């Protein structure tokens, strides 16, 4: 069978299960234009007494660190791993609780002045500059967020998805990042996070914008929750393949995180491993979604070699993990049957179609 791009898009559009079906919530991030909850840059001396450099303000300011959260926007997004940044975002809210959803309330001006006088002084300075004559803060008019839903999921693990020329899905394990120009996804089953992150970063996701266009869901070029809710999610029939993809996704979260924090001279080594494991994950995901025809020998080689180190390994900086991932790559490439693995013409045709349409 010859697969055209239309065939692939139509097939994906008919998948009944969507991201909405397995999610607790899919929601937009914080607006980045609010002057009162402004983005700031932590000084080089990142201790509890360090000052912040405000965006569009060429001087240092003091704000209580308890109110400052890691901040990322579309320009700071990345595949698989959150890109480290010095930016912080002020949130004068109380956010107690330990469950998936959090209770939250805005700190009223009087309480803010008593508990966080530096933040109160800073907000009052901004209001005075923009609204001469007003000498008191009004939480309803000044520093309340227009959209507060995302506050329910502060400190909850989530996937942050941004959309440039294609989707990029970053896994935020701590869940404490404030983000703009993106969509947050909180899943009902924590075990799904790594698998879904891999799917959102695969070639399948590069075809999905065509579905948005055909369904007239894209009206301003930006990504929003209603669009992402329609993303088709397919799980493999056997748990072994799902475990393979989830494990490789954990490899990629670790590698992308290390690539962003290591020295430039080490980048080629990290990128080589990233490309290798992304390719394997992509083949497995495309097979689940479209072909169901991978060479059994290929799967056997992966099962034998893809192993999961200790829990939460992707968030460490242990160089021995890097060496272990290099060894796994070598073992796969050196397996006697690896070069003999074949894909039939149908599978090869799908890859060629995606490549010719800029999806591979």
Buried (B, 14 or more C-beta within 10 A) or exposed (E): EEBEBEBBBEBBBEBEEBBBEBBBBBBBBBEBEBBBBBBBBBBEEEEEEEBBBBEEEEEEBBBBBEBBBBBBBBEBBBBBBBBEBBBBBBBBBEBEEEEBEBEBEBBEBEBBBEBBEBBBEBBBEBBEEEEEEEEEBEBEEBBBBEEEBBBBBBBBBBBBBBBEEBBBBBBBBEBBBBBBBBBBBBBEEEEBBBBBBBBBBBBBBBBBBBBBEEEEBBEEEBBBBEBBBBBBBBBBEEEEBBBBBBBBBBBBBBBBBBBBEBEEEEBEBBEEBBEBBBEBBBBBBBBBBBBEEBBEBBBEBBEEBBEEBEEEBBEBEEEEBBEBBBEBBEBBEEBEEBEEBEBEEEBEBBBEBBEEBEBB
